[in-house]
Amino acid sequence: MGTDNTLNTYVKNVAVKELGGFNSYNFYLPADIRNRDVVLTVTGRSQTDISGSILTTLVPNSPFLQVGDKVNLIINRQGIIDSPSTSYLGLNSDTGLPEGENASAHYDIISEKQDESHVIVRLAAKGNLKPQTKQIPQIHLPMLVNRGGDFMAGGGADSAETAGAQVYTPFFAGTASSLRHTTGSHVTMKGFSFVLGLSKRIENERHRLLIAPMAEYGTGRYDAYLDSGTHGRGHSQYVGGGVVFRNTLRDGKFYEGSLRAGRLKSDYATDDFLVGSRRISESFRSSAPYFGGRLGLGRDLKLREQDEQYPDRFIYYGKLFYTHTGGDDIRLTTGDAYHLSSVNSLRLRLGAKYLYNVNEIHKFYLGLAWEHEFDGAAHAEYQGLRTDTPRLRGSSGMVEVGWNYEPKGDDRFSIDLSATGWLGRQRGITGRVGLNWLF
């Protein structure tokens, strides 16, 4: 071979008839290198002998290279001969270290003879993903869907109760919210939710039963933040339907519940993902089904004597909410494929409400409640590696004030307005309007 014979290669897709006689092979992979690309192909009828040579491959940090990818450095179908004295080195072209990174992960760079006809360099998993990937499952948390479930079970059910008559009566209710959710980092969500349904109230000497099927829709824009400064943003929306029931006994005790199902769609974009020292843009879309339900118990007590014309009322209750959001397979702009896990949210709410009846048609109310999320965790998987897990677990408190206008007689229109403030793991404010028209 002689002494100090060196081959430097800077491009891919090179074909030669014979290759040999070099002490050193330096493969400087170009920035546009991809999985399974070929640098040198030997097309002649002779074997390639690299016994005693040093093969050094310099791999760029690239958002287009993924864990598990490999690049063919030399292909010779006639065979490649090496020996124990042959040295294979895989290095990062930026740092000179035997490791690199893409948008998702750090990886080891391993150069080796794969079989009798291939010398390759491959990217091997190091066992963990980069912290910035926590944002990928963070936007899959059921923040907007849970807000819709709260609304259907609360404001939607109250509007259905107000509109309820002996025949199915249409009603509409909408809410706007601006909330910050602590997830181990945090997400701010500003959104709107709407329900449109029919309610029917059945009364007899023993109880009053409300049944209200309804359609639901919600939309919102979010900003997601990590402690490192990574900022993502996007839009979420859901469409679905459900049914609410509430059975109130003559002594004021009641039990209630709801069932709902639909589909949640979200998109995500960021300019803050790092590959080495470079910031790159990433985006993806996801779509997943959701379903859930609620069970509640409580009592509605009159605070004045029974002969009072407009008695004030005090309501206390406990509610248990469950929401399941399905998983999804998504792909980043740079091609990294992830599986988003399903998410289960289980929440308990304990609260009380005081209703002051000004007269027959005007009512004001004030409510307090405590809520605890038991789960609400999500993660994503990439090449068998799992991201950090954002979660909604924790407690929040709420204060609600509202006004209800429910005329009697021939007046067919009623309205219900309220505002709610939240503190704790969920912080912010929501507002609601309910409109009912009796035909």
Secondary structure, 3 states (H helix, E strand, C coil): CCCCCEEEECCCCEEECCCCCCCEEEEECCCCCCCCCEEEEECCCCCEECCCCEEEEEECCCCCCCCCCEEEEEEECCCEECCCCCEEEEEECCCCCCEEECCCEEEEEEEEEEECCEEEEEEEEEEEECHHHHHHHHCCCCHHHHHHHHHHHHHHHHHHHHHCCCCCEEEEEEEEEEEEEECCCEEEEEEEEEEEEEEEEEECCCEEEEEEEEEEEEEEEEEEECCCCCEEEEEEEEEEEEEEEEEEECCCEEEEEEEEEEEEEEEEEEEEEEECCEEEEEEEEEEEEEEEEEEEEEEEEECCCCCCCCCCEEEEEEEEEEEEECCEEEECCCCCEEEECCEEEEEEEEEEEEEEECCCCEEEEEEEEEEEECCCECCEEECCEECCCCECCEEEEEEEEEEEECCCCCCCEEEEEEEEEEEECEEEEEEEEEEEECC
